[in-house]
Amino acid sequence: MRGALAVAALAAALSGPAAAEETRLIFATVSPPFFPINVQVHHPWAERLNEAGKGVVQLDVRDGPTIANQLNFYDRVVNDVVQVSWGLQGILGGKFPLTDVAAIPFTPEKAEYRSVALWRLYKTGMLESDYAEIVPFAFVAFPHNGIHLAKPLKSPDDIAGMKLIVASKLAALAIARLGGTPITLPLLQTYESLQRGTVDGVVTAWTAIAPLKLDEVTAYHVDTELGGSTGILFMGKKRYEALPAAARKILDDHTGEGHTKTFGAFWDNEQNKGRAIIEALPEKHTTKTLTPEQEARWRRTVEPVAEEWAKATPDGERLLGTYRRLVAEVKAGR
């Protein structure tokens, strides 16, 4: 009798909370498996999390754009088709108006510093209304945009009237103030548009040189700080809140400021690699940095973009001031 009771008790224990099924979450990376961001960031992160989460939670990594891509990644997560993904927030048409603070032109410093500052800004609660549907796991404030043109110029000041592809509203406002004509096109159409001469150039970071093959269709580059995009690794809030507490803890332990720092540092490295590609082809490419006088003039010309954003955004002046202070603190190692 006692033996039967022991067996029954063991069966009950194994079917209870202690033997709960392992939670599996689909992580859509949206890029082919060999892309640097997968090899250096996403895959190692998933492996660390899966090692710590054995028996509790596992990421089922799905590479490539089949299950989610850079256009639909947000909807795929919110609708629980996939549970974790990442992408560019600027693509989502004004869904993250407060987070745009990290994309304002001439906010200097490395992507690593600016990304960590963005995470800390999120943790203050000041960005709460941007994230009603999702739980951020990590942010990236991408390296600043420069100008990449199909034809040489005598001076960076000669961009007036040029048609330039932009990827964000703030970049468009900056280019318009500098006299250029912003053109909204998907970045994947950049190569063909430059090749055909339907645009004169593109406003993007050096990180785009290799994936978009811009070394083949550009010749003149202005290395400056015309803002950047932001990106996010995230999960749907409803799905996250429905997870067992143990699974949430594993996720929390492997996300946040530390992973954000890794994310930003990766993109700083990609920025340097893109610049190096162009510098290795001096016979085909000219790269200009602004003289101190030109930079001061461009800053004065573009500064109203930040001022107008702050006025048009609820609590925008405090938000911008806080973000800039956090960037300085991160840079100082605090």
The 8 nearest C-alpha neighbors of each residue, nearest first, counted from 0:
[[1, 3, 2, 4, 5, 6, 7, 8],
 [0, 2, 4, 3, 5, 6, 7, 8],
 [3, 1, 5, 0, 4, 6, 7, 8],
 [2, 4, 0, 6, 5, 1, 7, 8],
 [3, 5, 7, 1, 2, 6, 8, 0],
 [4, 6, 8, 2, 7, 3, 9, 1],
 [7, 5, 9, 3, 8, 4, 10, 2],
 [8, 6, 4, 10, 5, 9, 11, 3],
 [7, 9, 5, 11, 6, 10, 4, 12],
 [10, 8, 12, 6, 11, 7, 5, 13],
 [11, 9, 7, 13, 12, 8, 6, 14],
 [12, 10, 8, 14, 9, 13, 15, 7],
 [11, 13, 9, 15, 10, 14, 8, 17],
 [12, 14, 18, 10, 11, 15, 9, 17],
 [13, 15, 11, 12, 18, 10, 16, 19],
 [16, 14, 12, 13, 17, 18, 11, 19],
 [17, 15, 19, 18, 14, 12, 13, 20],
 [18, 16, 15, 19, 13, 12, 14, 20],
 [19, 17, 13, 16, 15, 14, 20, 12],
 [20, 18, 16, 17, 21, 15, 14, 55],
 [19, 21, 22, 18, 54, 55, 16, 56],
 [20, 22, 55, 54, 56, 23, 19, 57],
 [23, 21, 56, 55, 57, 20, 24, 246],
 [24, 22, 57, 56, 58, 21, 59, 25],
 [23, 25, 58, 82, 59, 57, 26, 22],
 [24, 26, 59, 81, 82, 58, 60, 83],
 [25, 27, 83, 60, 84, 59, 61, 58],
 [28, 26, 61, 84, 29, 62, 67, 60],
 [27, 29, 62, 30, 84, 26, 61, 85],
 [30, 28, 64, 68, 63, 27, 67, 62],
 [31, 29, 63, 28, 62, 64, 32, 34],
 [32, 30, 63, 62, 33, 34, 29, 64],
 [31, 33, 62, 34, 37, 30, 63, 38],
 [32, 34, 31, 38, 35, 37, 30, 36],
 [35, 33, 37, 36, 32, 31, 38, 30],
 [36, 34, 38, 37, 39, 33, 40, 32],
 [35, 37, 40, 39, 34, 38, 41, 265],
 [38, 36, 41, 35, 42, 34, 40, 39],
 [37, 39, 35, 36, 42, 40, 33, 34],
 [38, 40, 36, 37, 35, 43, 41, 42],
 [41, 39, 36, 37, 43, 42, 38, 44],
 [42, 40, 37, 44, 43, 45, 36, 39],
 [41, 43, 45, 44, 37, 38, 40, 46],
 [44, 42, 46, 45, 41, 40, 47, 39],
 [43, 45, 41, 47, 42, 46, 40, 48],
 [44, 46, 48, 42, 43, 47, 49, 41],
 [47, 45, 43, 49, 44, 48, 50, 42],
 [48, 46, 50, 44, 49, 45, 43, 51],
 [47, 49, 45, 51, 50, 46, 52, 44],
 [50, 48, 52, 57, 46, 51, 47, 45],
 [49, 51, 47, 48, 52, 53, 46, 57],
 [52, 50, 48, 49, 53, 47, 249, 56],
 [51, 53, 49, 56, 55, 50, 48, 57],
 [54, 52, 55, 50, 51, 49, 56, 57],
 [53, 55, 21, 52, 56, 20, 57, 22],
 [56, 54, 21, 52, 53, 246, 22, 245],
 [55, 57, 22, 52, 21, 246, 23, 54],
 [58, 56, 23, 49, 52, 24, 22, 59],
 [57, 59, 24, 60, 25, 23, 26, 45],
 [60, 58, 25, 26, 24, 57, 61, 23],
 [59, 61, 26, 58, 25, 27, 62, 28],
 [60, 62, 27, 26, 28, 59, 63, 25],
 [63, 61, 28, 31, 32, 30, 29, 27],
 [62, 64, 31, 30, 29, 65, 28, 61],
 [63, 65, 68, 29, 67, 66, 30, 62],
 [66, 64, 67, 63, 68, 29, 62, 61],
 [65, 67, 64, 27, 68, 63, 61, 29],
 [68, 66, 72, 64, 65, 29, 71, 27],
 [69, 67, 64, 29, 72, 70, 71, 65],
 [68, 70, 72, 86, 71, 29, 67, 87],
 [69, 71, 68, 72, 90, 73, 91, 67],
 [72, 70, 74, 68, 73, 69, 67, 75],
 [73, 71, 75, 67, 68, 74, 69, 70],
 [72, 74, 76, 75, 71, 77, 84, 86],
 [75, 73, 77, 76, 71, 72, 78, 79],
 [74, 76, 80, 72, 78, 73, 77, 81],
 [77, 75, 79, 81, 82, 73, 78, 74],
 [76, 78, 74, 235, 79, 75, 73, 132],
 [77, 79, 75, 76, 80, 74, 81, 235],
 [80, 78, 76, 81, 77, 82, 75, 235],
 [81, 79, 75, 78, 76, 82, 77, 66],
 [82, 80, 79, 76, 25, 75, 83, 26],
 [81, 83, 76, 25, 24, 79, 234, 26],
 [84, 82, 26, 234, 233, 81, 25, 27],
 [85, 83, 27, 26, 232, 28, 233, 72],
 [84, 86, 232, 231, 233, 28, 72, 230],
 [87, 85, 230, 231, 69, 88, 72, 232],
 [86, 88, 230, 89, 90, 229, 231, 228],
 [87, 89, 230, 90, 91, 229, 86, 95],
 [88, 90, 91, 87, 167, 228, 92, 229],
 [91, 89, 88, 92, 87, 70, 166, 167],
 [90, 92, 89, 88, 94, 93, 87, 95],
 [93, 91, 94, 90, 89, 95, 88, 167],
 [92, 94, 95, 96, 91, 89, 90, 88],
 [93, 95, 92, 91, 96, 129, 88, 89],
 [96, 94, 129, 98, 93, 97, 99, 88],
 [97, 95, 99, 93, 98, 94, 129, 312],
 [98, 96, 99, 95, 126, 100, 129, 312],
 [97, 99, 100, 95, 96, 101, 126, 129],
 [100, 98, 102, 101, 97, 96, 95, 103],
 [99, 101, 98, 102, 103, 97, 319, 322],
 [100, 102, 99, 103, 98, 140, 117, 229],
 [103, 101, 227, 226, 99, 228, 100, 104],
 [102, 104, 226, 100, 101, 305, 106, 169],
 [226, 105, 103, 225, 106, 224, 102, 227],
 [104, 106, 224, 107, 225, 226, 103, 298],
 [105, 107, 104, 103, 108, 226, 224, 323],
 [108, 106, 105, 109, 224, 143, 104, 113],
 [109, 107, 112, 110, 113, 106, 326, 330],
 [108, 110, 111, 112, 113, 267, 142, 107],
 [109, 111, 263, 142, 113, 141, 112, 140],
 [110, 112, 263, 264, 114, 109, 260, 113],
 [113, 111, 115, 109, 114, 110, 329, 330],
 [112, 114, 116, 110, 326, 115, 111, 140],
 [115, 113, 140, 139, 117, 111, 116, 112],
 [114, 116, 118, 117, 112, 113, 260, 259],
 [117, 115, 113, 119, 326, 325, 114, 118],
 [118, 116, 120, 114, 115, 119, 113, 121],
 [119, 117, 115, 121, 120, 116, 256, 138],
 [120, 118, 122, 116, 121, 117, 115, 123],
 [119, 121, 117, 123, 118, 122, 116, 322],
 [120, 122, 118, 119, 126, 123, 124, 117],
 [121, 123, 119, 124, 120, 118, 125, 126],
 [124, 122, 120, 121, 125, 119, 126, 127],
 [125, 123, 127, 122, 126, 121, 120, 128],
 [124, 126, 123, 127, 121, 120, 318, 122],
 [127, 125, 121, 124, 129, 128, 97, 98],
 [126, 128, 124, 129, 130, 125, 131, 121],
 [127, 129, 130, 126, 131, 125, 97, 95],
 [130, 128, 95, 127, 126, 131, 97, 94],
 [131, 129, 133, 128, 127, 132, 134, 126],
 [130, 132, 128, 133, 129, 127, 236, 134],
 [133, 131, 236, 130, 235, 77, 134, 237],
 [132, 134, 235, 236, 130, 234, 131, 135],
 [133, 135, 236, 234, 233, 235, 136, 130],
 [136, 134, 233, 137, 232, 133, 234, 231],
 [135, 137, 233, 254, 232, 255, 134, 138],
 [138, 136, 259, 232, 255, 135, 231, 258],
 [139, 137, 231, 259, 230, 114, 118, 232],
 [138, 140, 114, 230, 263, 229, 141, 262],
 [139, 141, 229, 114, 110, 113, 101, 228],
 [140, 142, 110, 228, 227, 139, 229, 143],
 [143, 141, 110, 227, 204, 267, 144, 140],
 [142, 144, 227, 224, 226, 204, 225, 141],
 [145, 143, 204, 203, 225, 227, 224, 226],
 [144, 146, 223, 222, 203, 221, 204, 202],
 [147, 145, 202, 221, 220, 201, 148, 203],
 [146, 148, 220, 201, 200, 219, 217, 202],
 [149, 147, 200, 219, 217, 150, 199, 218],
 [148, 150, 217, 218, 200, 199, 216, 193],
 [151, 149, 148, 218, 219, 152, 217, 199],
 [152, 150, 219, 218, 153, 149, 148, 285],
 [153, 151, 154, 157, 150, 155, 219, 158],
 [154, 152, 151, 157, 155, 156, 158, 219],
 [153, 155, 156, 152, 157, 287, 158, 151],
 [156, 154, 157, 158, 221, 152, 153, 289],
 [155, 157, 154, 158, 159, 293, 177, 153],
 [156, 158, 155, 159, 154, 152, 153, 160],
 [159, 157, 161, 156, 179, 160, 155, 178],
 [160, 158, 178, 179, 157, 161, 177, 156],
 [161, 159, 179, 180, 178, 158, 162, 157],
 [160, 162, 179, 158, 159, 180, 199, 163],
 [163, 161, 180, 198, 199, 181, 179, 182],
 [162, 164, 200, 201, 181, 182, 199, 180],
 [165, 163, 201, 182, 183, 181, 202, 184],
 [164, 166, 202, 183, 167, 171, 182, 181],
 [167, 165, 183, 164, 170, 168, 186, 89],
 [168, 166, 170, 169, 89, 165, 171, 228],
 [167, 169, 171, 170, 172, 166, 165, 89],
 [168, 170, 172, 171, 167, 173, 103, 304],
 [171, 169, 173, 167, 172, 168, 165, 174],
 [172, 170, 168, 181, 174, 169, 173, 165],
 [173, 171, 169, 175, 170, 174, 168, 176],
 [172, 174, 170, 176, 171, 175, 301, 169],
 [175, 173, 177, 179, 171, 176, 172, 170],
 [174, 176, 179, 178, 172, 177, 173, 180],
 [177, 175, 173, 178, 174, 301, 172, 300],
 [176, 178, 174, 175, 179, 173, 159, 300],
 [179, 177, 159, 175, 176, 160, 174, 158],
 [180, 178, 159, 160, 161, 175, 174, 158],
 [179, 181, 162, 161, 175, 160, 163, 182],
 [182, 180, 163, 171, 164, 162, 165, 174],
 [181, 183, 164, 163, 165, 184, 162, 180],
 [184, 182, 165, 164, 181, 166, 185, 167],
 [183, 185, 186, 164, 182, 188, 165, 166],
 [184, 186, 187, 188, 183, 189, 166, 164],
 [185, 187, 189, 188, 184, 166, 164, 211],
 [186, 188, 185, 189, 211, 190, 184, 191],
 [189, 187, 186, 185, 191, 190, 192, 184],
 [190, 188, 186, 192, 187, 191, 193, 185],
 [191, 189, 193, 192, 188, 194, 211, 216],
 [190, 192, 194, 193, 189, 188, 195, 196],
 [193, 191, 189, 195, 197, 194, 190, 198],
 [194, 192, 196, 190, 195, 191, 198, 189],
 [193, 195, 191, 192, 196, 216, 190, 197],
 [196, 194, 192, 193, 197, 191, 198, 190],
 [195, 197, 193, 198, 194, 192, 199, 149],
 [196, 198, 192, 195, 193, 199, 194, 162],
 [199, 197, 162, 196, 193, 200, 192, 163],
 [200, 198, 162, 148, 163, 149, 161, 196],
 [199, 201, 148, 163, 147, 198, 149, 164],
 [200, 202, 164, 163, 147, 146, 203, 165],
 [201, 203, 146, 165, 145, 144, 164, 147],
 [204, 202, 144, 145, 201, 146, 205, 207],
 [203, 205, 144, 206, 145, 143, 207, 142],
 [204, 206, 273, 270, 207, 208, 274, 203],
 [205, 207, 270, 204, 269, 273, 208, 209],
 [208, 206, 205, 210, 211, 209, 204, 203],
 [207, 209, 213, 273, 212, 205, 206, 211],
 [208, 210, 212, 211, 207, 273, 213, 206],
 [211, 209, 207, 212, 208, 206, 213, 34],
 [210, 212, 213, 209, 208, 207, 190, 187],
 [213, 211, 209, 214, 208, 210, 215, 190],
 [212, 214, 208, 215, 216, 211, 217, 190],
 [213, 215, 212, 217, 216, 208, 277, 218],
 [216, 214, 213, 212, 217, 218, 190, 194],
 [215, 217, 213, 214, 194, 149, 193, 190],
 [218, 216, 149, 148, 214, 213, 215, 219],
 [217, 219, 284, 149, 150, 148, 151, 283],
 [220, 218, 285, 151, 148, 284, 286, 147],
 [219, 221, 147, 286, 146, 287, 285, 222],
 [220, 222, 287, 146, 145, 288, 286, 223],
 [223, 221, 145, 288, 287, 220, 146, 286],
 [222, 224, 145, 221, 225, 288, 144, 289],
 [225, 223, 143, 105, 226, 144, 104, 145],
 [226, 224, 104, 144, 143, 105, 145, 223],
 [104, 227, 225, 103, 102, 143, 224, 144],
 [228, 226, 143, 102, 144, 141, 142, 225],
 [227, 229, 102, 141, 89, 140, 230, 87],
 [230, 228, 140, 139, 88, 141, 87, 102],
 [231, 229, 87, 139, 88, 86, 138, 140],
 [230, 232, 138, 85, 86, 137, 233, 139],
 [233, 231, 85, 137, 136, 84, 135, 138],
 [232, 234, 135, 136, 134, 83, 84, 231],
 [235, 233, 83, 134, 133, 82, 236, 76],
 [234, 236, 133, 77, 238, 237, 76, 134],
 [235, 237, 133, 239, 134, 132, 238, 240],
 [238, 236, 240, 239, 235, 241, 132, 133],
 [237, 239, 241, 235, 236, 240, 242, 82],
 [238, 240, 236, 241, 242, 237, 235, 234],
 [239, 241, 237, 242, 238, 236, 247, 243],
 [242, 240, 238, 239, 237, 243, 236, 244],
 [243, 241, 239, 240, 246, 247, 244, 238],
 [244, 242, 246, 245, 247, 241, 240, 22],
 [243, 245, 247, 246, 248, 242, 240, 241],
 [246, 244, 248, 243, 247, 249, 55, 242],
 [247, 245, 249, 243, 248, 56, 244, 55],
 [248, 246, 244, 250, 249, 245, 251, 242],
 [247, 249, 251, 245, 246, 250, 252, 244],
 [248, 250, 252, 246, 247, 251, 52, 245],
 [249, 251, 247, 253, 248, 252, 254, 246],
 [252, 250, 248, 254, 253, 249, 247, 255],
 [251, 253, 249, 250, 254, 248, 255, 247],
 [254, 252, 250, 251, 48, 249, 255, 258],
 [255, 253, 136, 251, 258, 252, 137, 250],
 [254, 256, 137, 136, 257, 258, 259, 251],
 [255, 257, 259, 258, 115, 260, 118, 254],
 [258, 256, 260, 259, 255, 261, 254, 253],
 [257, 259, 261, 260, 254, 256, 255, 137],
 [258, 260, 137, 256, 262, 257, 261, 138],
 [259, 261, 263, 257, 258, 262, 111, 115],
 [262, 260, 258, 264, 259, 263, 265, 257],
 [261, 263, 259, 265, 260, 264, 139, 258],
 [262, 264, 111, 110, 260, 266, 139, 265],
 [265, 263, 111, 267, 261, 266, 262, 260],
 [266, 264, 268, 262, 263, 267, 261, 269],
 [265, 267, 269, 268, 263, 264, 270, 141],
 [268, 266, 270, 264, 269, 265, 110, 263],
 [267, 269, 271, 265, 266, 270, 272, 264],
 [268, 270, 266, 272, 206, 271, 267, 273],
 [271, 269, 206, 205, 267, 273, 268, 272],
 [270, 272, 268, 274, 269, 273, 275, 267],
 [273, 271, 269, 275, 274, 270, 268, 276],
 [274, 272, 205, 276, 270, 208, 206, 275],
 [273, 275, 271, 277, 272, 276, 205, 278],
 [274, 276, 278, 272, 273, 277, 279, 271],
 [277, 275, 273, 279, 274, 278, 272, 280],
 [276, 278, 279, 280, 275, 274, 284, 214],
 [277, 279, 275, 280, 276, 281, 274, 284],
 [278, 280, 277, 276, 281, 275, 274, 282],
 [281, 279, 277, 278, 282, 283, 284, 276],
 [282, 280, 284, 283, 278, 279, 285, 277],
 [281, 283, 280, 284, 285, 279, 278, 218],
 [284, 282, 281, 280, 218, 285, 277, 214],
 [285, 283, 218, 281, 219, 282, 280, 277],
 [284, 286, 219, 220, 218, 287, 281, 283],
 [287, 285, 220, 219, 221, 284, 288, 222],
 [288, 286, 221, 222, 220, 289, 285, 155],
 [289, 287, 222, 221, 290, 223, 286, 155],
 [288, 290, 294, 293, 291, 287, 223, 155],
 [289, 291, 293, 292, 294, 288, 295, 287],
 [290, 292, 294, 293, 295, 289, 296, 288],
 [293, 291, 295, 290, 294, 296, 289, 297],
 [294, 292, 296, 290, 289, 295, 291, 297],
 [295, 293, 297, 291, 296, 289, 292, 298],
 [294, 296, 298, 292, 293, 297, 291, 299],
 [295, 297, 293, 299, 294, 298, 300, 292],
 [298, 296, 300, 294, 299, 295, 301, 293],
 [297, 299, 295, 301, 300, 296, 302, 294],
 [300, 298, 296, 302, 297, 301, 295, 303],
 [299, 301, 297, 298, 302, 296, 176, 177],
 [300, 302, 298, 173, 303, 299, 304, 297],
 [301, 303, 304, 299, 305, 298, 300, 306],
 [304, 302, 306, 305, 301, 307, 300, 299],
 [305, 303, 302, 307, 306, 301, 308, 173],
 [306, 304, 308, 303, 307, 302, 309, 103],
 [307, 305, 303, 309, 308, 304, 310, 302],
 [306, 308, 310, 304, 309, 305, 303, 311],
 [309, 307, 305, 311, 306, 310, 312, 304],
 [308, 310, 315, 316, 306, 312, 307, 311],
 [311, 309, 307, 308, 312, 315, 306, 316],
 [310, 312, 308, 309, 307, 313, 315, 306],
 [313, 311, 315, 309, 310, 308, 314, 97],
 [312, 314, 315, 311, 310, 309, 97, 316],
 [315, 313, 317, 316, 312, 318, 309, 310],
 [316, 314, 309, 312, 318, 313, 317, 319],
 [315, 317, 309, 319, 318, 314, 320, 310],
 [318, 316, 320, 315, 319, 314, 321, 309],
 [317, 319, 315, 321, 316, 320, 322, 314],
 [320, 318, 322, 316, 321, 317, 315, 100],
 [319, 321, 317, 323, 318, 322, 316, 324],
 [322, 320, 324, 318, 319, 323, 317, 325],
 [321, 323, 325, 319, 324, 320, 318, 326],
 [324, 322, 326, 320, 325, 321, 319, 327],
 [323, 325, 321, 327, 322, 326, 320, 328],
 [326, 324, 328, 322, 116, 327, 323, 329],
 [327, 325, 116, 323, 329, 328, 324, 113],
 [328, 326, 330, 324, 325, 329, 331, 323],
 [329, 327, 325, 331, 333, 330, 326, 324],
 [328, 330, 332, 326, 331, 333, 327, 112],
 [329, 331, 327, 332, 328, 112, 326, 333],
 [332, 330, 328, 329, 333, 327, 326, 112],
 [331, 333, 329, 330, 328, 327, 112, 326],
 [332, 328, 329, 331, 330, 327, 325, 326]]
